[in-house]
Amino acid sequence: MIPPELTEVDLRVQLGRLSLKNPILVASGTFGYAREMEHLVQLDRLGGILPKTITLNARPGNAPWRTVETNAGLLNSIGLDNDGIDAFISGHLQYLREIDTAIIVSIAGKSQPEFVELAQRLEAAGGMAALELNISCPNVSGGVDFGTDPRLCFDVVSHVRQCCQLPILAKLTPNVTRITDIAQAAADAGADAVCCTNTVLGIAVDWRRRRALLGNTLGGLSGPAIKPIALRCVYQVACAVKIPIVGIGGIANLDDVMEYLAAGASCVQVGTANYYDPTVSQRLVTELPNALQELQITSIKEAVGTLHRNQ
C-alpha cells in the first residue's frame, strides 16, 4: 500500500516542448501500429506510442533471416520494412489519433531532403505529438550516417526543426566513439530530446555452413544484453548535454526503468520485451508509484539524474 502522503504522485514528463502523462513509452518497431496490441494493452495508459518507422517510399525490408535470438537478446535485420508515408497516413494515422496518449512518429530518410519532406507531410496530416528522427538504424544502407557524424546530425535535425513545428526527438546510435558529440550536435540543432540508444551492431554465425545467419549479414542487437551499454550512453550524455534524454535498451522491469532515470533519462522506451511480454509497458506504469514511494519522492523528475558518481 502507498502511504496517503504519497498517493498523489506526479508521473508527468516534459521533453522540451513535448508533454507526456508518464515516462513509459513503447519503442518503434516493437509495437506495430498499436492496433495489433489493443486487445492486450490499455493503450491510453501509456506515456506514448511510437509506431514502426516510416519512410518516404515503401520498403520490402531485408532478406531473411531477419531475426536471430541470442543468449540475452535479439539480433534483428528487418531493414525498415514498411508501406511508406502514403499508406501510413491513409491506413494508420486516423486510428492512432484516437488513442488518448502521445503518438510520436518515427521517420527515416536516405537524405536530409527526405527527412524534411516526411516531417512536413506528417505535420500537415496532423494528429501526432512529436517526431522521432531515426538517424541510427544499422540495418539499411546509409541508415547510420546521420547518427555517426555530428555535422550530418546537426544538418538533418536543424532542417527538420526549421520546416516543422512538432517537437523533435533524435534517436542516436551507440556504434560511435563519442556519443556525446552526436548528442550535442542534435541539441545545438534544436532537438527537444535525444533517445539513447538504438541497437548495437552485431553478427550471428553458422560455423558449420560458414555463413552469417542474418540475410543482411550484420544486424542490431537489442534486449537485456545491451542495457549496460545503453545506460552508459545515457549517463555520458546526461553529463554533457542539457536537453532531456529518452532511455532505450533492455528495459523489462521496474528496476530497469529506475536505473535509467537515475542515470539521467527523463523517460524510457520499452522495446524487445514487448515480444515476449506484451503487457509489460502497462504494468510498469502501474508499478512506478511504488518505486517513488521507496525513494520517498512524489514525482518522476525528482528521480532523474540522481546517480552519484563514484570517485
C-alpha positions in Angstrom: 0.0 0.0 0.0 1.2 3.5 -0.8 1.1 5.8 2.2 -1.6 8.6 2.0 1.1 11.3 1.7 2.5 9.6 -1.4 -0.7 8.8 -3.2 -0.6 12.0 -5.3 2.4 11.1 -7.3 3.3 13.1 -10.4 4.3 10.8 -13.3 4.3 13.6 -15.9 7.4 14.1 -18.0 8.5 17.1 -20.1 10.8 16.6 -23.1 11.3 20.1 -24.3 8.0 21.1 -26.0 6.6 17.6 -25.6 4.5 16.7 -22.6 3.9 13.1 -21.6 1.5 11.7 -19.0 4.1 9.3 -17.7 7.6 8.1 -18.7 6.7 4.7 -20.1 6.7 4.6 -23.9 6.9 1.7 -26.4 9.7 1.7 -28.9 9.3 1.9 -32.6 9.4 -1.4 -34.5 8.3 -3.4 -31.4 4.6 -2.4 -31.1 3.4 -2.5 -34.7 1.0 0.4 -35.3 -0.6 -0.1 -31.9 -3.8 -1.6 -33.3 -2.2 -5.0 -33.1 -1.8 -4.6 -29.3 -5.2 -3.1 -28.4 -6.6 -6.4 -27.1 -3.6 -6.8 -24.7 -2.7 -3.3 -23.6 -4.8 -0.4 -22.4 -3.2 1.9 -24.8 -4.3 5.2 -23.2 -2.4 4.3 -20.0 1.0 4.5 -21.8 3.0 7.7 -21.8 3.5 7.4 -25.5 3.4 5.1 -28.5 6.0 5.0 -31.3 4.7 3.2 -34.4 7.2 1.4 -36.6 9.5 3.7 -38.5 8.1 5.0 -41.8 9.9 6.1 -44.9 9.0 8.2 -47.9 8.5 5.2 -50.2 7.5 1.6 -49.3 10.4 -0.7 -48.3 10.2 -4.5 -48.6 12.9 -4.8 -45.9 15.9 -7.1 -45.9 16.2 -10.8 -47.0 15.6 -13.5 -44.3 16.6 -14.4 -41.8 15.6 -11.2 -40.3 15.9 -12.1 -36.6 18.1 -14.4 -34.5 17.7 -14.9 -30.8 20.8 -14.6 -28.7 21.6 -15.7 -25.1 20.4 -12.3 -23.7 18.7 -10.5 -26.5 17.5 -10.3 -30.1 19.6 -9.7 -33.2 17.5 -8.2 -36.0 17.9 -7.0 -39.5 14.4 -6.0 -40.5 15.5 -3.3 -42.8 12.7 -0.8 -42.0 10.1 -2.8 -43.7 7.1 -0.5 -44.1 4.5 0.6 -46.7 5.6 4.2 -46.9 4.1 7.5 -45.8 1.1 7.5 -48.0 -0.1 4.1 -46.6 0.7 5.3 -43.1 -1.4 8.4 -43.4 -4.3 6.7 -45.1 -4.3 3.4 -43.2 -2.9 4.0 -39.7 -2.9 7.7 -38.7 -6.7 8.0 -38.0 -6.6 5.1 -35.6 -3.6 6.4 -33.8 -5.2 9.9 -33.5 -8.0 8.3 -31.5 -5.7 6.9 -28.8 -5.5 9.2 -25.7 -1.8 9.3 -25.5 1.2 10.9 -27.2 1.8 9.5 -30.7 5.4 10.0 -31.7 6.0 9.1 -35.3 9.4 7.6 -36.2 10.8 8.6 -39.6 13.8 7.7 -41.6 15.2 9.2 -44.8 18.0 8.4 -47.1 18.8 12.1 -47.3 18.2 15.4 -45.5 15.5 16.4 -48.0 13.7 13.1 -47.4 13.6 13.8 -43.7 12.3 17.3 -44.3 9.5 16.0 -46.7 8.4 13.4 -44.2 8.2 15.9 -41.4 6.3 18.4 -43.5 3.8 15.9 -44.7 3.2 14.4 -41.3 2.8 17.8 -39.7 0.2 18.7 -42.4 -1.6 15.5 -41.8 -1.9 16.3 -38.1 -2.7 14.2 -35.1 0.7 13.4 -33.7 2.6 14.8 -30.7 6.1 14.6 -32.0 8.6 13.1 -34.4 11.5 10.8 -33.7 14.2 11.1 -36.3 15.7 7.6 -36.8 19.2 8.6 -37.8 20.7 5.4 -36.4 19.3 2.3 -38.0 22.1 -0.2 -38.6 20.1 -2.4 -41.0 19.7 -0.2 -44.0 22.3 1.3 -46.4 23.2 4.8 -45.1 21.0 4.3 -42.1 23.6 5.3 -39.5 25.3 8.1 -41.5 23.4 10.9 -39.8 23.9 9.4 -36.4 27.7 9.0 -36.7 28.8 12.4 -38.0 28.0 15.4 -35.8 27.8 17.7 -38.9 25.3 15.5 -40.7 23.3 15.1 -37.4 23.2 18.8 -37.0 22.2 19.3 -40.6 19.2 17.0 -40.6 17.9 18.0 -37.2 18.2 21.7 -37.9 16.5 21.5 -41.3 13.6 19.4 -39.8 13.3 21.9 -37.0 13.2 24.8 -39.4 10.4 23.3 -41.5 8.3 21.7 -38.8 6.8 22.9 -35.5 6.4 19.5 -34.0 8.8 18.5 -31.1 11.8 16.5 -32.3 13.5 13.5 -30.8 16.8 12.4 -32.3 17.4 8.7 -31.9 21.2 8.0 -31.5 23.4 5.0 -32.2 25.8 3.5 -29.7 28.1 2.5 -32.5 30.3 5.6 -32.3 33.4 6.6 -30.4 31.9 9.6 -28.6 28.1 9.6 -28.5 28.2 12.9 -26.6 29.4 14.7 -29.7 26.4 13.5 -31.7 24.0 14.3 -28.8 25.5 17.8 -28.6 25.0 18.3 -32.3 21.4 17.3 -32.0 20.9 19.7 -29.1 22.6 22.6 -30.9 20.3 21.9 -33.9 17.2 22.3 -31.8 16.2 18.8 -30.9 13.8 18.7 -27.9 15.4 15.4 -26.7 17.7 12.6 -27.7 17.0 8.9 -27.5 19.8 6.7 -26.2 20.1 4.3 -27.8 19.3 2.3 -31.0 20.7 -1.2 -31.3 24.3 -2.4 -31.1 25.8 -3.7 -34.3 26.3 -7.5 -34.2 26.5 -10.7 -36.2 25.4 -14.3 -35.7 27.3 -17.1 -37.4 26.6 -20.7 -38.5 30.1 -22.0 -38.3 29.2 -25.3 -39.9 27.9 -23.6 -43.1 30.4 -20.8 -42.7 27.6 -18.3 -43.2 26.1 -15.4 -41.3 22.6 -16.3 -40.1 21.1 -12.9 -41.0 20.3 -12.3 -44.6 21.9 -8.9 -44.3 24.9 -10.4 -42.5 25.0 -7.7 -39.8 22.1 -6.7 -37.6 21.2 -4.7 -34.5 21.4 -6.3 -31.0 18.7 -5.4 -28.6 17.4 -6.7 -25.3 19.0 -7.2 -21.8 22.4 -7.8 -23.3 22.8 -4.1 -24.3 21.4 -2.5 -21.2 24.8 -1.7 -19.6 25.9 -0.1 -22.9 22.8 2.0 -23.3 22.9 3.0 -19.6 26.4 4.2 -20.1 25.3 6.2 -23.1 22.5 7.8 -21.1 24.9 8.7 -18.3 27.5 10.2 -20.5 25.0 12.2 -22.5 23.3 13.4 -19.3 26.7 14.7 -18.0 27.5 16.5 -21.2 24.2 17.8 -22.8 21.4 19.8 -21.3 18.4 18.6 -23.2 16.2 15.6 -21.9 17.1 12.0 -22.7 14.9 9.0 -23.5 16.5 5.8 -22.4 16.2 2.7 -24.6 17.8 -0.7 -24.3 17.0 -3.9 -22.4 14.1 -2.4 -20.3 11.9 -5.2 -19.0 11.1 -4.4 -15.3 10.7 -1.6 -12.8 14.4 -1.8 -11.7 15.4 -1.2 -15.3 13.2 1.9 -15.5 14.5 3.3 -12.3 18.2 2.7 -13.3 17.7 4.7 -16.5 16.0 7.5 -14.6 18.9 7.6 -12.1 21.4 7.6 -14.9 19.8 10.7 -16.4 16.9 9.6 -18.6 13.6 11.5 -18.2 11.6 8.6 -19.7 12.1 5.2 -21.3 11.1 3.2 -24.3 10.3 -0.5 -23.9 11.3 -2.5 -26.9 12.3 -6.1 -27.2 10.4 -7.0 -24.0 7.1 -6.4 -25.9 7.8 -9.5 -27.9 7.7 -11.9 -25.0 5.7 -9.9 -22.5 3.3 -7.6 -24.4 1.7 -6.2 -21.3 5.0 -5.1 -19.7 4.6 -1.4 -20.5 1.2 -1.2 -18.9 2.4 -3.0 -15.8 5.4 -0.6 -15.5 3.0 2.4 -15.4 1.1 0.7 -12.5 4.3 -0.1 -10.6 6.0 3.3 -10.9 4.3 4.9 -7.8 5.7 2.1 -5.7 9.3 2.9 -6.8 8.7 6.6 -6.0 7.4 5.5 -2.6 10.6 3.6 -1.9 12.6 6.7 -2.7 10.3 8.9 -0.6 9.6 11.2 -3.6 6.4 12.2 -5.3 7.4 13.0 -8.9 9.4 11.4 -11.7 11.6 14.5 -12.2 12.9 14.0 -8.7 14.4 10.7 -9.7 16.1 11.8 -12.9 19.9 12.2 -12.9 20.3 11.3 -9.3 23.2 8.8 -9.8 26.2 9.6 -7.6 29.5 9.2 -9.3 32.0 7.0 -7.5 35.4 8.6 -7.0 
